[in-house]
Amino acid sequence: MRNRFLGVVCILLLWGTSIARAELRAGVAKVDITPKTNEPLWGFEDRTDPATGTLDPLYARILVLEAGGKRIAIVTLDLGRTFGEPSLDHLKEVVSKSSGISCLLLSASHTHAGPVIKDEYAGAPPEWEQKALDAIAAAIKTASDNLQVARIGSGTGSVFIGHNRLRVNDDGTVNWFERNPTMVPTSPVDPTVTVVRIDDRNGVPLAILINYACHPVVLGSENSQYSADYPGITNRVVEKALGGSVQSFFVQGADGDINPYYAVTPMKENAVKLRDWTGEQLGQEVVRVAKGIQTVNDPSASIDFREETLHLKLRWDPEQFRAALVKTFGAKSLEQMGAPIRPIIDARVTSVLIDKQIAIIAVPGEPFVDFQESWRARCPVPTALFFGYSNGYHGYFPTISAASRGGYGAASASTWVEVGAGERMVDWALIQTYQMMGKYSALPDDLTEGAYK
């Protein structure tokens, strides 16, 4: 009887120890998702021919983090946007069962040299897309099966590789400012690059998470080959500099109104060289920051998340919008823009909190850069990351003031969600972050014992 009692005590002690030590664990994987077929390319209306080959591979990079019984998968994609929501739902179901994923975050870099993805299609997804989804699910399982105790830390740097492409004149009108090879200063621009470094238990880098805001459009519509554009170069620079088996993850920020200095460079004018320069500038700053980050193993690590579908209104009158699209771009435009033309748009937003120190907002579209700066300034934790193009796609999210001025992305056909949607998303994520930190009381202050004493 005494031995049985001692055995129960030992089990309880071990259980209590495991609860107290909810160490962070991490695993990484990478898979090539470049189509083997010549698919139409995303991003430029004047590019009508399909891809002719591959300039550099398109990857899905997987980072799985686990703490306190919750497991999150962050998947960065060298694509113009994430997959359609039916595909995302299916993938989430698959990895929940196969890999125990509690929260799935897919975020696209927004390269304009990736294949077209549609929200809706008849029957199954296109063959290349289904192969990519299957490969991603398998890679998530690989990362989940190889979790190891990890250390984490973060830091920030500053680098200018782009400009604001909506130039506001003195009279309040807006001009399109596509290229800026002389690097004329513009505003607003956010030069901040946020870096999260994840090491193994011995301090050897496993993953470098890079969050920065700038359109990957150094390669313009003249390019007909698959390419990750400058983010692919940034990842390459970081991995080469840090060595070992480290994996670099570029996560696009709020780049809705930010272009690289050398945007849409013709191929004959050294577009590839300028793409490489852009990626190298960012990569070198990331390396500098990453090398200075001190990672720690928090014995009480935690991962919390909240997911919400916000029901947003269509900004334009549906019938007038549909008629204007056909008149301006032809009947084929309805095939490309048909999904957004519905009165209510369901936008999935996610908020993540890691160790009560690192907060993430993930939004399904192209937010203007002001939102990234606002999120970081208002967020109640030291490290605030802004993920654009995540878990869906609903066009541009301009600020209320930018929408009033107009211009591409602020009041164009690619901007179909109601004014104020971006502000609403940021406010929602802030509230969730405060809640996950336990900052809101369950009862009014003046109804609790000892209030105001």
C-alpha positions in Angstrom: 0.0 0.0 0.0 2.8 2.3 0.9 4.6 1.6 -2.4 1.5 2.4 -4.3 1.1 5.7 -2.4 4.7 6.7 -3.1 4.2 5.8 -6.8 1.2 8.1 -7.0 3.1 10.9 -5.3 6.0 10.5 -7.8 3.6 10.6 -10.8 2.0 13.8 -9.4 5.4 15.4 -8.8 6.5 14.6 -12.4 3.2 15.9 -13.8 3.6 19.1 -11.8 7.1 19.5 -13.1 6.0 19.1 -16.7 3.3 21.7 -16.2 5.8 24.2 -14.6 8.4 23.6 -17.4 6.4 24.4 -20.6 9.6 24.8 -22.6 9.4 26.2 -26.1 10.1 23.6 -28.8 10.7 24.3 -32.5 11.0 22.5 -35.8 11.6 23.7 -39.4 11.2 22.3 -42.9 11.2 23.6 -46.5 9.7 22.4 -49.7 9.9 23.5 -53.3 6.4 24.4 -54.6 7.4 25.8 -58.0 4.8 24.6 -60.6 6.1 22.1 -63.2 3.6 23.6 -65.6 3.4 27.0 -67.3 0.8 28.8 -65.2 -0.5 32.3 -65.6 1.6 34.8 -63.5 0.2 36.9 -60.7 0.2 40.6 -60.3 0.4 42.6 -63.5 -2.7 43.2 -65.7 -0.6 43.8 -68.8 1.0 40.4 -68.6 -1.2 37.9 -70.4 1.2 35.1 -71.3 1.9 32.2 -68.9 5.2 31.5 -67.3 8.0 30.3 -69.6 10.3 28.8 -66.9 12.0 29.3 -63.6 14.4 32.0 -62.7 14.7 30.9 -59.1 12.6 28.3 -57.1 9.5 29.1 -55.1 9.5 27.7 -51.6 7.1 27.0 -48.7 9.1 27.4 -45.5 7.6 25.9 -42.3 8.3 26.9 -38.7 6.4 24.9 -36.0 6.5 26.2 -32.5 5.1 24.4 -29.4 4.6 25.5 -25.8 2.1 24.7 -23.1 0.3 22.1 -25.2 -0.4 24.5 -28.1 1.3 24.0 -31.5 1.4 26.7 -34.2 2.7 26.4 -37.7 3.9 29.5 -39.6 4.2 28.8 -43.3 5.8 31.5 -45.5 5.1 31.2 -49.2 6.9 32.5 -52.3 3.6 33.4 -53.8 1.6 36.5 -54.7 -1.1 35.5 -52.2 -2.2 32.6 -50.1 -4.4 29.8 -51.3 -8.2 30.1 -51.5 -10.1 29.6 -48.3 -11.5 26.2 -49.1 -8.0 24.9 -49.6 -6.8 26.6 -46.4 -9.7 25.0 -44.5 -8.8 21.5 -45.8 -5.1 22.0 -45.1 -5.9 23.1 -41.5 -8.0 20.0 -41.0 -5.2 17.8 -42.4 -2.4 19.2 -40.3 -4.6 19.3 -37.2 -5.0 15.5 -37.4 -1.5 14.6 -38.7 0.6 17.1 -36.8 -1.4 18.4 -33.9 -1.4 22.0 -35.2 -3.6 24.2 -33.1 -3.1 27.4 -35.2 -2.1 27.5 -38.9 -0.7 30.8 -40.3 0.1 30.8 -44.1 1.6 34.1 -45.2 2.6 35.0 -48.8 5.6 37.2 -49.7 3.5 38.8 -52.5 6.0 38.2 -55.3 4.6 39.2 -58.6 6.5 36.3 -60.3 4.4 33.5 -58.8 1.4 31.6 -60.3 -2.1 32.9 -60.2 -4.3 31.6 -57.3 -8.1 32.0 -57.3 -10.5 31.9 -54.4 -13.0 29.9 -56.2 -12.8 27.1 -58.8 -15.0 24.3 -60.1 -14.2 21.0 -58.3 -10.7 20.3 -57.0 -7.9 22.9 -57.0 -5.6 23.1 -60.1 -3.1 20.2 -60.2 0.0 22.3 -59.3 -1.9 23.9 -56.3 -3.0 20.5 -55.0 0.6 19.2 -55.2 1.8 22.3 -53.3 -0.8 21.8 -50.6 0.1 18.2 -50.2 3.8 19.0 -50.0 3.2 21.7 -47.4 1.1 19.3 -45.2 3.9 16.7 -45.4 6.5 19.4 -44.6 4.5 20.5 -41.5 4.5 16.9 -40.3 8.2 16.7 -40.8 8.8 19.8 -38.8 6.3 18.6 -36.1 8.0 15.2 -35.9 11.4 16.9 -35.3 10.6 19.4 -32.6 13.4 20.2 -30.2 13.9 22.4 -27.2 14.5 25.9 -28.4 15.6 29.4 -27.3 14.1 32.6 -28.7 15.0 36.2 -28.9 14.3 39.3 -31.1 15.7 42.5 -32.3 15.1 45.3 -34.8 17.2 47.1 -37.4 16.6 49.7 -40.1 17.2 49.7 -43.8 15.8 51.7 -46.7 15.1 49.7 -49.9 11.9 51.4 -51.0 9.6 54.3 -51.1 5.9 55.3 -50.7 4.4 55.0 -54.2 1.5 57.3 -53.5 3.0 60.8 -53.5 0.7 63.4 -51.9 0.8 66.8 -53.5 0.4 70.2 -51.7 -3.2 70.4 -52.9 -4.1 67.0 -51.5 -4.1 65.1 -54.8 -2.1 61.9 -55.3 0.4 60.9 -58.0 1.5 57.4 -58.8 5.2 57.1 -58.0 6.3 53.7 -59.3 10.1 53.8 -59.5 12.5 55.8 -57.5 16.1 55.0 -58.6 17.5 58.3 -57.2 16.0 57.3 -53.8 14.1 60.5 -53.2 12.9 60.5 -49.6 9.1 59.8 -49.2 6.7 59.4 -46.4 5.3 57.4 -44.8 7.9 54.6 -45.1 8.8 52.1 -42.3 12.5 51.2 -42.5 12.2 48.9 -39.5 13.1 45.3 -39.9 12.0 43.1 -37.0 14.0 39.9 -36.6 13.1 36.9 -34.4 15.9 34.4 -33.9 15.2 30.8 -32.7 18.1 28.6 -31.7 18.4 25.0 -30.5 19.2 24.4 -26.8 22.9 25.0 -27.5 22.4 28.4 -29.1 22.9 27.3 -32.7 20.4 29.1 -35.0 17.5 27.1 -36.3 15.3 29.8 -37.8 15.4 33.5 -38.5 12.0 35.2 -38.9 12.2 38.5 -40.9 9.3 41.0 -40.9 9.6 43.9 -43.4 7.3 45.9 -45.6 8.1 46.4 -49.3 6.4 45.1 -52.5 8.5 42.4 -54.2 8.2 43.9 -57.6 11.7 44.6 -58.8 10.9 42.2 -61.6 8.1 43.7 -63.7 5.5 42.4 -66.1 8.2 41.8 -68.7 9.6 39.0 -66.6 7.9 35.7 -67.6 9.7 33.3 -65.2 8.9 32.1 -61.7 10.8 34.0 -59.1 10.6 34.9 -55.4 11.9 38.4 -56.3 14.1 40.1 -53.6 12.8 38.1 -50.6 14.3 35.0 -52.1 17.7 36.8 -52.2 17.3 38.0 -48.6 16.7 34.5 -47.4 19.7 33.2 -49.3 22.0 35.9 -47.8 20.9 35.2 -44.3 21.2 31.4 -44.6 24.7 31.7 -46.1 25.9 34.2 -43.4 24.7 32.2 -40.4 25.6 28.8 -41.8 24.7 25.4 -40.5 21.1 24.3 -41.1 19.5 27.6 -40.3 16.4 28.5 -42.2 15.4 32.0 -43.1 11.7 33.1 -43.2 10.8 36.4 -45.0 7.3 37.6 -43.8 5.8 40.4 -45.8 4.5 43.3 -43.6 2.1 46.2 -44.4 3.5 47.0 -47.8 0.2 48.2 -49.5 1.7 51.6 -50.5 5.4 50.7 -50.5 7.5 49.9 -53.7 11.2 49.0 -54.0 13.4 51.8 -55.4 14.0 49.8 -58.5 10.4 48.6 -59.1 9.4 47.0 -62.4 12.8 47.3 -63.9 13.0 46.0 -67.5 15.0 42.8 -67.9 17.5 44.5 -70.3 18.2 47.2 -67.7 19.8 44.7 -65.2 16.5 43.8 -63.4 18.0 40.6 -61.9 21.1 42.5 -60.6 18.9 45.2 -59.0 16.6 42.5 -57.5 19.8 41.0 -56.0 20.9 44.4 -54.6 17.6 45.0 -53.0 17.5 41.6 -51.3 21.2 41.9 -50.2 20.6 45.2 -48.5 17.8 43.8 -46.4 19.7 40.5 -45.9 22.8 42.2 -44.6 20.9 44.2 -42.1 19.0 41.1 -40.9 22.3 39.3 -40.4 23.7 42.2 -38.4 20.7 42.2 -36.1 20.4 38.4 -35.9 24.0 38.1 -34.7 23.4 40.5 -31.9 20.3 38.8 -30.5 20.6 36.9 -27.3 18.2 34.0 -27.2 16.8 32.5 -24.0 15.0 29.3 -22.9 12.0 30.4 -20.9 11.0 27.5 -18.6 7.4 28.9 -18.6 7.1 29.5 -22.3 3.7 30.1 -23.7 1.8 30.3 -27.0 -1.6 31.9 -27.2 -3.7 32.8 -30.2 -7.1 34.1 -31.2 -8.8 33.7 -34.6 -11.8 35.7 -35.8 -13.8 36.1 -39.0 -14.7 39.8 -39.4 -17.7 40.4 -41.6 -16.9 43.4 -43.8 -19.0 45.2 -46.3 -18.2 45.7 -50.0 -17.0 49.2 -50.5 -18.7 49.7 -53.8 -22.3 49.2 -55.1 -22.2 45.6 -56.4 -24.0 46.1 -59.7 -22.2 49.3 -60.5 -18.8 47.8 -59.7 -19.5 44.7 -61.8 -20.6 46.9 -64.8 -17.6 49.1 -64.5 -15.2 46.2 -64.4 -16.7 44.8 -67.6 -16.6 48.2 -69.3 -13.0 48.9 -68.3 -11.3 45.5 -68.4 -13.7 43.3 -70.3 -15.9 40.4 -69.4 -12.8 38.3 -68.4 -12.3 40.6 -65.5 -15.3 39.1 -63.8 -13.5 35.7 -63.7 -10.6 37.3 -61.9 -12.6 39.8 -59.7 -15.8 37.9 -59.3 -15.1 36.5 -55.8 -14.9 40.0 -54.2 -18.2 41.2 -55.7 -20.4 40.1 -52.8 -22.1 42.3 -50.2 -20.4 40.8 -47.2 -16.8 39.7 -47.2 -15.5 37.3 -44.5 -12.0 38.3 -43.6 -10.0 36.0 -41.3 -7.7 37.8 -38.8 -5.4 36.1 -36.3 -3.5 37.4 -33.3 -0.7 35.4 -31.7 1.2 36.0 -28.5 4.5 34.1 -27.7 6.0 34.2 -24.2 4.0 37.3 -23.5 6.8 39.1 -25.4 6.2 38.7 -29.1 2.8 39.6 -30.7 1.7 38.9 -34.2 -1.2 40.3 -36.2 -2.0 38.5 -39.4 -4.4 40.0 -42.0 -5.7 38.6 -45.3 -4.7 41.3 -47.7 -2.5 44.3 -48.5 -2.5 46.8 -45.6 -1.0 50.3 -46.0 2.3 50.9 -44.0 0.6 53.2 -41.4 -1.0 50.1 -39.9 2.3 48.4 -39.3 3.7 51.5 -37.5 0.5 51.9 -35.5 0.5 48.3 -34.5 4.0 48.4 -33.3 3.5 51.7 -31.4 0.4 50.6 -29.6 1.2 47.0 -28.9 1.8 46.3 -25.2 4.7 43.9 -25.8 8.4 44.5 -26.8 8.2 42.8 -30.2 5.3 43.4 -32.6 5.2 41.7 -36.0 2.7 42.5 -38.8 1.9 39.7 -41.2 0.2 40.8 -44.5 -1.2 38.4 -47.1 -2.1 35.8 -44.5 -4.8 33.1 -44.5 -6.8 34.6 -47.4 -6.8 37.6 -49.7 -9.2 40.5 -49.8 -7.3 43.2 -51.7 -6.0 46.4 -50.3 -6.7 47.9 -46.9 -5.9 51.6 -47.1 -6.2 53.9 -44.1 -9.3 56.0 -43.8 -7.4 59.2 -44.8 -5.6 57.4 -47.7 -9.0 56.2 -49.0 -10.2 59.8 -49.1 -7.3 60.9 -51.2 -7.7 58.1 -53.7 -5.0 56.5 -55.9 -4.0 52.9 -56.6 -4.7 50.7 -53.7 -6.6 53.5 -51.9 -9.6 53.7 -54.2 -8.9 51.4 -57.2 -10.7 48.3 -58.4 -8.2 46.2 -56.4 -9.6 47.9 -53.2 -13.0 46.4 -52.6 -13.3 46.1 -48.8 -15.1 48.9 -46.9 -13.2 51.9 -45.6 -12.0 51.4 -42.0 -11.5 47.7 -42.4 -7.7 48.0 -41.6 -8.3 50.1 -38.5 -10.9 47.6 -37.3 -8.4 44.7 -37.8 -5.6 46.4 -35.8 -8.0 47.4 -33.0 -9.3 43.8 -32.8 -5.7 42.3 -32.6 -4.8 44.9 -29.9 -7.7 43.9 -27.8 -6.9 40.2 -28.2 -3.3 40.8 -27.2 -4.3 42.6 -24.0 -6.8 39.8 -23.2 -4.2 37.1 -23.7 -1.9 39.0 -21.4 -4.6 39.0 -18.7 -4.9 42.8 -18.7 -8.7 43.1 -18.6 -10.6 42.4 -15.5 -13.6 40.0 -15.3 -15.7 42.5 -13.4 -16.0 46.3 -13.2 -13.4 47.8 -10.9 -15.9 49.3 -8.6 -17.6 46.0 -8.1 -14.5 44.1 -6.8 -13.4 43.9 -3.3 -11.1 46.7 -2.2 -11.7 48.8 -5.2 -10.3 52.3 -5.2 -8.7 51.9 -1.8 
